[in-house]
Amino acid sequence: MSIDPHQADPAAWLAEQRRHAPSMLKRLLLTALADAPLAILQAALLAWLAANLLAGQGRLWTPALLLLLTLAVRALAGAARARFSSGAAADISLAVRERVAAALLRGAGGTMTPGEASTALLEQAEAVGRYHAGFAVQRRVASLATVLFLVAAFAVDWVVGLIFLCTAPLIPVFMMLVGTGAQRAADRQLESLRFLGGYFLDRLRGVLTLRAFAREQAERDGVDIANGEYRRRTMKVLRIAFLTSAVLELFAALSVALVALYVGLHLLDLVAFGPGPKLDFGTGLWLLLLAPEFYQPLRQLAAGYHDRAAAQSAAQVLAPLLADPADPDTGPAAPTANRPSALTLEGVGFGHGDGEPLFENLDTSVAAGQCLVLRGDSGTGKSTLLKVIAGLLPANGGRVLHDGQPAPQLARADGRLAWAGQHPWFVHGTVADNLRLVAPDADDADLERVLEDCGLGALPAGLATPLDENGGGLAGGQGRRLALARALLSPAPLLLLDEPTAELNEDLEARIVATLAARKGHRTLVIATHSPALAALGDQSVWLGTSGAPAASTIAAEAGCRPTAPTATPPQAGGSGS
């Protein structure tokens, strides 16, 4: 993978992502911290109940009821923690995933393969959420809970407190020792997953070609090899994780056994150091019950260490990707909605390969809020000029300026322009889903209003009309008008429209012309059209036409554009393509 790296610190970026769920993380931390005092209270009540039962005392109801109440509260706190944890992980993952999707759509992924992009969008965004809802919270919980347990232990028996204090550092120290190897294994596993995703998707897309060349078995073997490599690296990560857990459990078990040995010898009067006669059965049982609870937060911290390694590996990829200057969270703000944008063409030309240029030396300037009309016969370059203005095609010469600044590529336009082409593309969903791509906060009334303006008020299912990617569910003219409605609904100050009234009857054409006329002054319009009625909206117009010989192309200017040939074909109506 090759991504143009920006100045982004993966560790700082990873820590910054907690801002996407601050309230949920705060509730998660509070419920997680409640477990330590409840565990201490639970151990004390259980020891009290056992001591009274052993002594034959009849006062059992009070500790029993308090114990049941503590167990219930602790269970509720655990359930709340699980709920807040899943909610925080989902919120952070969703926020990161939305930013990753936006960055990929802008083209910030460089040469990322589809498999790498899907891995970044799914697994890596999910890893960031799991880290903040798991390891990051548990790290703070383990620190505070350990201090609380030590205070409780030292307050009763300094020997047990000293055992806790000496054995507790073994767990984080061992985590740091295995951390480097675990991180390398996680990086290799993630790299293998990215490769496998792209490898499999490429073969799936080319399955017809593979069948035509009888390469099915060879590529199946290749997928099996890639899958085996990913499985091997995954098992290595799991082996490190299980080994770490086993060693930590061993340390915890030995520490608990050491506490049990000390308490047992004291109760048998075989040792004389420590609190002496104050260590009765109830106190000794409480210390013994406290020992496994003391190590539980540290064990949970170790169990989540794999999430930390996965999140750090993900941050190495996502931080540069989301540090793109065009990212809405890090880059400059989009222009003010509905503020018209001035457009200037300076010596713009375009041609395919070494052939004759479609147009060249095109100079014109459109003030903010005005309308530029592109006219000419079919095939003379009207749609091509629109694509050059939009940044979809690079000009062979000259410059396109938006508000006096070089126009960005369409992939990085960040809401500066809206496009309605002759062959629009839609997302699989409803009409409302497609309109809300450009106006997520628009209500149904806004959507219905713009549909009515574009002559789509009588759709069979209204906003719920289903669509596929090619506009299936709508007639050809309706799909083009829906693309126009989507462009009008966007806040973009510059609208590029390619034949918006083609194949329409007079009534619908008049409605579209009236709709666009109402937008003049509020938006800057560039319209490619054959329609005289629509061309009448233009404050300026550019004619693209042939000079006689089929291969020769010329440009005539009607409003400040410099012609490149002495002859030009006069404007004519008609035609439906460009």
N, C-alpha and C positions, 0 to 999 in steps of 0.2 A: 504494500500500500504506500502511496506517495501523497501526503497531505502537506500543503504549504504551511509550515509551522509559524504561528504567531507567538508573540511574547505572552505565554500563558503558563503559569505554574500549576501543574496538575494537583499538587497537594492543596494549594490555596483554593483552586477551583472546586475541589471535592468538598472542602470544609464549607465553602460558600453556599453549597446547594441546600443546606438546612433551611435557608430562608424561604423555601417553597412550602414548608409546613411548620411554621413556628409554633402556632397554638397547639397543634396535634402533638408535636414533640415535647412541649412543655407538660401537657397532660400525661404523656407516656412516661416522662421522667418522674413525675410526682407519684404515679401509681407504682412504678418500679421501686422507688425509694421506700414506699410504705411496707415492702416485704420484709426488710431487715428488722425493724422494731416489732412487727407482728411475729416474726420467727422467734425473737428473744422472748416475747410474751408467751407464745405457744409452748416453748420449752419449759418456761417457769411454771405454767399452769399444769402441764403434764407431770412435771416432777413433784409439784404440790399434791396433785391427785394421787400419784403413786405412793408418796410418803405417807399420806393419810390412810390409804388402803393398807399399806404394810403395817402401820402402827395400830390398825383396828379402830381408828377413830370414825365416828359416824358422820362427820362433816364432809360429805362427798358431793352433795348437790351443788354447792357453790362453785368449787373448782371445775366440776363437770360442765355446768352450764356456761361458765366463763370460757372454758376450753372450746365448747361447741360454737359459741359466739365468735371466738377468735378464728377458728377454722373457717367459719362461714365468711367472715370479713376478708380473710386472706384469699379464699377462693374467688370472691367477687373482685378483689384487687387484681388477682391473676388474670381473670377473664377480661377486666377492663384494660389491663396492660396488653393482652393479646389483640384486643380490638384496636386500641390506639396504635399499636405497632404496625398492624396490617394497614390501617388508614394512613399513617405517616409514610410508610413505604410506597403505598399506591399514589399518594399525592406527589411525592418527590419524583417517583419514576415517571408519572404522567407529565409533570412539568419539564423534566429533562427530555422525555421522548418528543414532546411537542417542539421544543427548541431544536432537537436533532433533526426532526422531520423538516422544519422550516429551513435549517441550514442546508440539508441535502437538496431541497427543492431550489434553493438559490444557487446551487452548484458549488457550495463551499467544500464538498467532499473531495474535490480534486479528481484523482483517478481511482477512487474507491470502487471496488467491484460491487455488483449487486449483493453478493453474499456478505461482504464486509459492511455494506450499508445496512442490511437487515440485522446483522449482529449488533451494530451500534445502536440501532433503533429499538431492538428488543432486549437482548441479554445484557448489554452493557448499561443501558438506562435502568434496567431492573436491578442490576448489581449496586448502583448508586443508592437507590431507595432502600435496599436491604441493609446496606452498610449503616445508613443514618438511623434507621429504625431498630437496628440490632447492635452491632459492635460499638458504634459511637455512643449510644445511650448506655450500654452495659459497662463501658469503660468508666463512666462517671458514677454509675451505681456501685460498681465494685470498689471504687476508691472510698466513697462515703460509707458504704456498708461495712467495709473492713475496719475503718476507724471506729464505727459504732460497736461492732463486736469486740474489738480490743478493749474499748473503754469498759464495756460490761464485764469482760473476763477479768481485767485487772482490778476492777472494783470488788470482786469476790475472792479471787485467788491469783496472786501474782505469778505463780509457777505456770498455771495454764495460760495466762496471758503471755508469758514469755515464750511458751511453746508455740502459740499462735504467731507471735511476732517473728520468731526465727524461721518458721516453716512457710509462712505466707509468701515471702519473696521468691521462693523456689519456682512458683508457677509463672509469674511474669518473666523471670530470668530465663526459664526454659523456652518460653514463647519467643523471646528475642533471639535466642540461639538458633531456633529452627525457622525464624522469620524469613531470613534471606533465601533459604532453600525453598520454602513454601511460596515466596513471591515469584521466584524463577519458574517454578512448576506451574503456577497460575498463569503467568505470562505465556508460557509455551502452550498451555491448554487453550487459552483464548485465541492465540494465533492460529492454532490448528482448527478451532471452531470457525473462525473467519474464512480460512481457506476452504474448509469443507462446504460451508454454505455457498460460496461463490462457485466452487467446482461443480457441485450438484446442480445448481441453478443453470449454469451454462450448458451442462449436458442435457438437462430437461428441455431447455429452449431449442437445442439443436437435435432433438430426437429424430426428426424426419431425415435430416442430413446423415445422421449416424446409421439409420436404417438403410438409406440409399447406398451407403458405402460398406454395408455389412460390418459395422464397427460396434455393434451392440455389446457383444461379449467382452471385447477389449476394454470398452469404457466402463462396463459393469465391474470388471476386475479392478480398474483404476479407482472407482468409487469405493470398492471394498477395502483397498489399500489405504485410502485417505480416511475412511471410517475407522479402520483398525488403528491407525496412528492417533486419531482423536481419542479412541477408547483407551489406548495405552497411556496417553498423557493424562486423561481424566482419572484413571486408576492410580497413577502416581500421585496426583493431588490428594485423592482420597486416602492413599496409604500414609502420606505425611499427616493428614488430618487425624486419622485413626491412631497413628503412633503417638501423636501429641496428646490426644485425649487419654490414651492408655497410661502414658507416663504421668500425666497430671493426676489421674485417678489413683495411681500408685502412691504419689506423694501425699495426696489427701488421705488415703486409707492408712498410710503409715503414721501420719500426724494424729488421726483419730485414735489409732491404736496406742500411740504414746500417751495421749490424754487418758484413755481408758486404763492403761497400766498405772499411771500416776494415781488416779482416783481410787482404783482398786487396792493398791498398796497402802494408801492413806487410810482407807476404811478398815483395813486389816491391821492397822497400827504397825506396819512394817517399815515405814519411813517417818522421819521426825521433822523434815523441813516443810516449809509451806505454812498454811494457816493453822495447822495443828488440829485441835479438837473442834474448831469451828466448822470443819468440813464434815458435815453429817451426810446421811444418805440422800436427802432431798437436794442439798447443794451439789453433791457429787453427780447425781443423776442429771441435774440441770446443766452442769458443765459438759457432761458427756453428750447430752442432746444438742448442746450448742456447737460442738465441734464440727459435725457435718454441715450445719447451716453456715458456719463461718467460711467454709471452703466453697460453698455452692455458687456465690457470685463470681468467684475466680474461675470455677469450672465453666460457667456459662460464658465468661469472657473468652476463655480459650476455645470453646466450641464455635464462637462466632469469628474466630480469627481468619477462617477461610473467606468470609464475606469481606473482611478488610482487604485481603490480598486481591480478591476479584475486583473490588471497587477501585483500588489503586491501579490495576491494569486497565480498567475501563477509563479512568481519568487520563491516562497517557494518550488515549485516542480522542476522547470527547473534549478535553480542554482545548487543544489546538483547533478542533473542528468548530467549537462554539465561540472561540475568540475571534472569529472572522469579523472584520469591521462592519459588515452589513448586518450582523446579528442584531435584532431589536433590543436585546438586553445589554449589549456592549458597544454598539455603534451609534452613529448619529440618528437623530429622530427623523421619522418620515415627514414629508412636507405637510403643512396644514391642509386638512380636508377641504376639497372644493375650492382651493385658491388656484386660479388659472395659472398655467405655466406657459411662458414664452418659448417659441421654437425657432431655431435658426439653422439653416443649411448653408454651409460654406464650401463651395466647390465639390459637392458630393457626386461621386460616380460609382457605378457598379457594373461588372460584367462577369460572365462565367468563363473561367479558364483564359485561354488565349484568344477567344473569339471577340467579335465586336461588342463594345459595351452597350448595355441597355440604355444607360444614360450617363452623362458625365458633366462636370463643371456646373452643377445645379446650385444656384444661389437663390435663397429666398428667406424672408423673415416674417414670422407670424406673431403678432402681439398677443399678450395674454388675453384670453377670452374671445379670440377671433376664430374663424373657421377657414381652413385651407382645404381646397378640393383638388383631388388628383383625377384627371380625366384622360381618356385616350382609348384607342382600340384594344381589344382583347390581346394579351400577349405582349404588350409594349412596356410592362414593368411597373404597373401601379401597385400591385400587391408586393412586389419586390421592394419598391421604395418604402412602403409602409414597414416592411420587416427591417430595412436598414434604419429607419427612424426609431423603431422599437429596440434595436440592438440584437435582433435575431440573426441578422446577417452583417458581416463587417463590410464597411464601404471600401472600395478600391482606392478612393482618394477623397480628400476633403474631410469635413468634420460636421457632426450633428451636435447642436448645443441645446440643452434644456435650461432655461433661465440663465443663459450665459455660461453654463458649465458643460464640459463634455458629457454627453449622454452616457449613462451606465448601460452595461449589458442588461437585457431584459431579465435575466436570472437574478440580477442584483438591483433591480429598479426600486424595490421596497415601497411599492404603492405609488410611485411617481406617474405611472401610466396604466391604462386599462386597454385591453385588446379584444376586439370582436372580429374574428376572421370569418372567411367563407365556410370553413370546415371546422366548426368549434368542437372542442373536447369537453366531456363532462365526467364527473365522478359518478360511480355507480351508486344510485340512491334516488332521492326524489327531487322535484323541481326546487323545493325549499332548501334542501341540502346544497344544491349547486349555487343558489343565490346567496346563501349564508357563507359561502367560501370567501366572499369579498366583504360581507357585512355581518359578522357573527352576532352582533347585538340587535339586528333589525327584527322588529316584531312582524307578525303576520300581516298587519295592515300595510306596513311599508312594502312588503313583498308583493302583496296583491295590487298595490297602487302602481308599482313599476311594471308589473305584468299587464295591467290595463293600458298603461301608456304605450306599451309595445304591441298592443293588439292580441294579447294572450289571456284575456280575462275569461275566456270560455273553454279553458282546458277541461277535459272530462272529469278529472279528479282534483282539479285546482292545484294547490301547493303540494298535494300528496301524489301527484302524477309520477309514476316510476320512470326512471331513465337508466339506460346503460351508458357505457363510455362514449359511444358514437351517437348518442341522442336517440336511440331506439325507444319508441313510445311517442315520438313527435314526428310530424311531417318535416320535410327538409327546410321549408321556409320558417316553420315554428322553431326549429333548432337554432337557426340563425338569429331569430328575434329573441330567443331566450339568452343567447350569448350577448346580444345588444342590451337586454335588461340587466344582465349581470354586470356589464361594463358601466351602465348608467348608475347602478346601485353602489358601485365602489366609490370611495372618496378620492380617486385619482384625479389630479388636475388636468391631465392630458389624455384624451380619448382617441384611439386609433381604430377606425371603423372601415371594414372592407366589404363593400357592396351590401350595406344593411337593408336596402329596399329591393334587392334583386328578386324576381319571380313573385312580386306582390301585385295585387290588383290596385286600382286607383285609390279606393277608400283606405286600404291599409297603408299604402305609400303616403297618402296625405297625413294619416295619423302619425307615422314615424317622422315625417318631415316636421310636423308641428311639435312633436316631442323633442326633437333635436334643436329646433329653433328656440324652445324654452330654455335649453341648457346653454345657449350662446351667452357669453358674458360671464357665466359662472364656470365654464370649462373651456379649454382650448380643444378644438375639434380638428382632426385630420381625417378626411373621408375620401376613399377611393370609390368612384361611382360612374355609371353610365347614365344615370337618371338626370334629365334637365331640371326636374322639380327639386331634387336634392342638391344639385349643383348650384341652384339659385341661392342657397344659404351661404355660399362661400364669400368671404371677404377678399380672398385671393384664390387663384386657381393655377394649376400647372398642367399643361397638356403634354402627354407623352404619345408620340406617333411616329410612323415610318415615313421616310422621305421618298419612297418610290421603289427602290431596290429592296427585295425582301430581307436581305441581311443587314441593311443600314438602319440605324436608329438615330433619331434626333429628338431634341427637346425644344419646344417653343414656350416662351414665358409670356403670361398675360398680366403678371403683377410683380414686376421687379425681378424676374428670373432671366438670366442671360442665356440666349439660345446657343446651341452648338452647331447649328447648320442654318443656312440662309432660308431654307424652306421648312414649312411645317404643315401638317394636315389640319384643317380646321376642325373645331369640336363637332362631334356628331353624337347623337343619342343612339342607344341600342347596345346590344352585346350583354353578356351575363358573366363573363369570366375575365380574368386579368392575369 
